[in-house]
Amino acid sequence: MIRSGEFQFESSVPWEDAGNGVQRQVFGYDENLMLVKAKFVKGGIGAMHSHPHSQVTYVASGVFEMTIGSETKTIRQGDGYYVPPGVVHGCVCREEGMLIDAFSPFREDFVQGDW
């Protein structure tokens, strides 16, 4: 079975450089679900991409210009969004912030070699 430990403490989960002014922390996961924090500097870019996972995201802080498919909206702290599998999406951070992502199934590419 592929899975993380039961507890993750922010102080001991390493930040990974995701490029373009973005860092991420991978929290709990198993084969069906994963939680990830993404920290953006102002101007940071989540490049346009797609993946076979369902994604829901909560805006913990900051302001983002978020594009899902052909629609772009400005989202702020307290907002959220859903990305269906295979839909192209990405964002530009307008004010430094943090996104909390949940993926189903888990992002195998985020934990290569951890098992």
Secondary structure, DSSP 8 states (H G I E B T S, - for coil): --B--S---GGGS--EEEETTEEEEEEEEETTEEEEEEEE-TT-EEEEE--SSEEEEEEEEEEEEEEETTEEEEEETT-EEEE-TT--EEEEEEEEEEEEEEEES--GGGSTT--
